[in-house]
Amino acid sequence: MSSSLSPSRLATYATCPRQYDYGYVQDVNPPDRTELYLNQGTIYHETIEDVCDATGRDDTPAAIYDRAIRVFAEKWDEHSSPDDYESDAHQAYQRAENRAAIASFFDPDGGDGIEHARSSVATECWVECEVDGRELHGKADNIIRTDDGLHIFDYKRNTDGVLSSGTAEYLDEHLDGEGHEPKRVRNAFQTATYIEGVKNEPFYEDGMEIRFSFYGLLNSTSFDSNSSGYDVSARGWPRETTEIYEEHYDTIWALIRAAHDGITGEMYDPEPIDLITEEACPDCDYREMCADRLATEVQR
């Protein structure tokens, strides 16, 4: 087993060690699940990547916008399948919604994507780091150069439930076994991996300010009916976790060490079992076959 781990693997272990065992060690295939949102994620990720890679510093906002709309159409045709949707109307609406997100992001009149494209130094950038003997790796969606350094972005559908200054205290509860917050713990793992990993890239210079943000492309959507059908609009914005990482550094790295050591030490017994059973089991693909869950149910 490689000792270099991704935030996704660490987060799966933090959700439930047995879930990690089934998914990554035993490689058990879970029941089929819809590919709809996975494919949509591929579409907007590849659209942003291609637009950033093709954009020069002096490209006009209008040229960047036109490029984004053209690339989105190509990616939608490539990755979207009618089989993923309940009907043609459902697929048409989802296309309109995702197109609206790209149009808003690359809006020539102040869309954040214009600067993201102009200032991009790397997209889909593989980064690696080692801290306290624990090796981590991941792929950063986009890294842009700022006046003070580098800003790393992870693009998401939305930022609902993403780690924030108001919920960062839950990281301590997860570490102490008093709460179960795997999604926010995952956000912390991603932040740590990318901030530390980018320091090993050739474009990093000593003393640079490193920032990290999740960017929700569809944080807000609206739907308006009209005589010819309907209009969909969308708006996105970032949620930065740089200060959370700085303020909760010790807790975050304690969580990383616990998950990393559990994985490399092949320790897959769920602990604390009662909390994991209550919080993680309902959404787990392996719940119907899991001996740990069934044993807990019998005891109850």
Long-range contacts (C-beta under 8 A, 24 or more apart in sequence): 1-263, 1-264, 1-266, 2-135, 3-134, 3-135, 3-264, 4-128, 4-135, 4-136, 4-137, 5-134, 5-135, 5-136, 5-137, 5-259, 5-260, 5-263, 5-264, 6-136, 6-137, 6-138, 6-193, 7-136, 7-138, 7-186, 7-189, 7-190, 7-192, 7-193, 8-186, 9-263, 10-136, 10-186, 10-189, 10-256, 10-259, 10-260, 10-263, 11-182, 11-183, 11-185, 11-186, 11-189, 11-259, 13-259, 13-262, 13-263, 14-174, 14-182, 14-185, 14-186, 14-189, 14-255, 14-258, 14-259, 15-182, 15-276, 15-280, 16-270, 16-276, 16-280, 16-281, 16-284, 17-262, 17-267, 17-268, 17-269, 17-270, 17-271, 18-268, 18-269, 18-270, 18-286, 18-290, 18-292, 19-280, 19-284, 19-286, 20-263, 20-268, 21-268, 22-286, 22-289, 22-290, 23-285, 23-286, 25-266, 25-268, 28-286, 28-289, 30-285, 30-286, 31-285, 33-285, 34-84, 35-81, 35-84, 36-84, 36-85, 36-94, 37-157, 39-79, 39-80, 39-81, 39-84, 40-80, 40-94, 40-98, 40-157, 41-157, 42-75, 42-79, 43-72, 43-75, 43-76, 43-79, 43-80, 43-98, 44-72, 44-75, 44-98, 44-101, 44-102, 44-155, 44-217, 45-141, 45-155, 46-71, 46-75, 46-79, 47-71, 47-72, 47-75, 47-102, 48-102, 48-105, 48-113, 48-116, 48-123, 48-141, 48-142, 48-155, 49-123, 49-124, 49-141, 49-142, 50-75, 51-106, 51-113, 51-117, 52-116, 52-117, 52-120, 52-123, 52-142, 53-120, 53-123, 55-117, 55-118, 55-120, 56-118, 57-118, 57-119, 59-117, 59-118, 60-108, 61-108, 61-109, 61-111, 61-114, 62-108, 64-106, 64-108, 64-113, 64-114, 64-117, 64-118, 65-103, 65-106, 65-107, 65-108, 65-111, 65-114, 68-102, 68-103, 68-105, 68-106, 68-113, 69-99, 69-102, 69-103, 69-106, 72-98, 72-99, 72-102, 93-230, 93-232, 96-230, 96-232, 97-218, 97-221, 97-232, 97-234, 98-218, 99-232, 100-221, 100-232, 100-233, 100-234, 101-217, 101-218, 101-234, 101-236, 102-217, 103-234, 104-217, 104-233, 104-234, 104-235, 104-236, 105-217, 105-236, 112-215, 112-236, 112-237, 112-238, 115-144, 116-142, 116-144, 116-153, 119-144, 119-145, 119-146, 120-144, 121-145, 121-150, 121-203, 122-201, 122-203, 125-198, 125-201, 127-193, 127-194, 127-197, 127-198, 127-200, 127-201, 128-197, 128-200, 129-193, 129-196, 129-197, 129-199, 129-200, 131-192, 131-196, 131-253, 131-256, 132-253, 132-257, 134-256, 134-257, 134-260, 134-261, 136-189, 136-192, 136-193, 136-196, 136-197, 136-256, 136-260, 137-193, 137-197, 138-190, 138-193, 138-194, 138-197, 140-194, 140-197, 140-198, 143-198, 143-201, 143-203, 145-203, 146-209, 146-211, 148-208, 148-209, 149-208, 149-209, 149-210, 149-211, 150-198, 150-203, 150-204, 150-208, 150-209, 150-210, 150-211, 151-210, 151-211, 151-212, 151-213, 152-194, 152-195, 152-198, 152-210, 152-211, 152-212, 152-213, 153-212, 153-213, 153-214, 153-215, 153-238, 154-190, 154-194, 154-212, 154-213, 154-214, 154-215, 155-215, 155-217, 156-214, 156-215, 156-216, 156-217, 157-216, 157-217, 157-218, 158-216, 158-217, 158-218, 158-219, 158-236, 159-214, 159-215, 159-216, 159-219, 159-237, 159-238, 159-239, 160-216, 162-187, 162-214, 162-216, 162-239, 162-241, 163-187, 163-188, 163-191, 163-239, 163-241, 163-244, 164-239, 164-241, 164-244, 165-243, 165-244, 168-244, 168-247, 168-248, 171-248, 171-251, 171-252, 171-255, 172-248, 172-251, 174-255, 175-251, 175-254, 175-255, 175-258, 177-271, 177-272, 177-275, 179-275, 180-275, 180-276, 180-278, 180-279, 180-280, 182-280, 185-255, 187-214, 187-241, 188-241, 188-244, 188-245, 188-248, 188-252, 188-255, 189-252, 189-255, 189-256, 189-259, 191-241, 191-242, 191-244, 191-245, 191-252, 192-245, 192-252, 192-253, 192-256, 195-242, 195-245, 210-242, 211-240, 211-242, 212-240, 212-241, 212-242, 212-245, 213-238, 213-239, 213-240, 213-241, 213-242, 214-238, 214-239, 214-241, 215-239
